[in-house]
Amino acid sequence: MMGFGFPELIFILVIIFVIFGAGKLPGLGEAIGKGIKNFKKAYKEPDITDITPPKDGKANDKPSQ
């Protein structure tokens, strides 16, 4: 199987360091963290769909111009 040990992890981290550089790694980590946080927030929130009819009782299917 394809297991990741300590040497493989170090190799991947060195490649990432070479590609992005030391200056961009903190920003990259922050962006990934925000993305994961937003994903978890969106996953936990229920879908809200307003299906209450309008007060006048008429459906407005045509968009206003």
SULWO-V779361 format. One line per field, one symbol per residue. phi: phi as a letter, one per 30 degrees, with the letter a starting at -180 (. if undefined). burial: b if it has 16 or more other ideal C-beta (glycine too) atoms within 10 Angstrom, else e. Layout:
BEGIN
phi: ???
burial: ???
END
This chain:
BEGIN
phi: .ccccddddddddddddddciddcdddddddddddddddddddddddcbdcdddddicdcddddc
burial: eeeeeeeeeeeeeeeeeeeeeeeeeeeeeeeeeeeeeeeeeeeeeeeeeeeeeeeeeeeeeeeee
END
